[in-house]
Amino acid sequence: MALLGKIMCYAICALAMDLIWGYTGILSLGHGLFFALGGYVMGMYLMRQIGRDGNYKSDLPDFMVFLGLEGAALALGAVLTASSPRSSSSWRCRA
C-alpha cells in the first residue's frame, strides 16, 4: 500500500507538469517547489514523532537542533567576518 501511495504521488506531480508544460508550454517550477516542500514537511513531521530517540537525544526534533547548530556557526562566522581588519583593495581582483 505504501508503494502504491508513492506511485500515486509521483503520478499526480507528473500529470500536473504535463498539463502545464506540455499543453501550454509554460515551464513552472512551482510544482516542483510544492512537491519538495510537502516532502520536507512530512519529513519534519516524522522526525517530530521520534521524540527523544533521535540522534541528538533532545526534546526538540533533530532538524531543529541541527538548524540551531547551523545558526550558531553562521553567527560565529558573521562576528569573525565583521571583526576582521580591512586591508587595502590592491589584492582584490578588479573587473
N, C-alpha and C positions, 0 to 999 in steps of 0.2 A: 504494500500500500504506500510506503514511503517513496519507493521508486516511481510509482505512478504519479504521486504528487509532484515530484521533481520534474518529471517529463511534462506534466501539465503546465507548471510554472514557466518552463522554457518555451513551451508551445505558445503560451499567451504572449510572452515577450517577443518571440519571433513573428507572430501574427501582427502584433502592433507595429513592429518595424517594417514588415512587408507592406502593410496598409499605408503608412505614412511615407515611406521611402520609395516603394515600388510603384504605387499608383500616382502619387503627387510629385515625386522627385525631390522632396524636401528631406534633407538629412537632419534628423532630430536626435541629438544626443541626450535629450531629456529623458527618453525612455530608459536608456542605459543607466542614467543617474538614479532614477526612481527604483529601478530593479536592484542596483547595487546598494542603495540606501535601505531598501527593505531587507536585504540580506544582512547588512551591518546591524540594523535594529534587532533582527531576530537573533543574531549572534550575541548582542548585548543582553537581550532577554535571557538567553540560555546561560550566559555567564552569571547573571544575577541569580538564577535559580541554583547555582552551585553552592553559594554561601561561603562558608569558611574552608571548603575543601579545595579551593583554587591554589595556584602556585604561591601566592603571597601570604596566605593564611590570615587575611584581613576581613573585617566586616564589610568593607567596600568590595565591589566586584573587581576582578583583575584589571579590566580595561580602565577603570577609574584610577586605580593605584598606579598603573603604568603611565597614564596621562599626567598624573601628579608628578611622577619622577621625571617625565619628559619636560614638564613645565618648569620644574626646578632647574634642570640643566639649561633650559632656554634662558631663564632669568640669570643664572650664573654667567652664561656667555654674554648676555647683554651688559651686565655690570662690568665684566672684564673688558669688553669692547669699548664701552663708554669711558672707562678709566685709563685706557692705554694712551700714551702720549702721541700726539700727532706729529708726524715727521714732514719733511719737505715733500713737495709733489714731484720732485725730479725723478724718483724711482718708478712712478706710475706710468703705465702705457697711455699714450695720447693718440686719439684717433684723428 
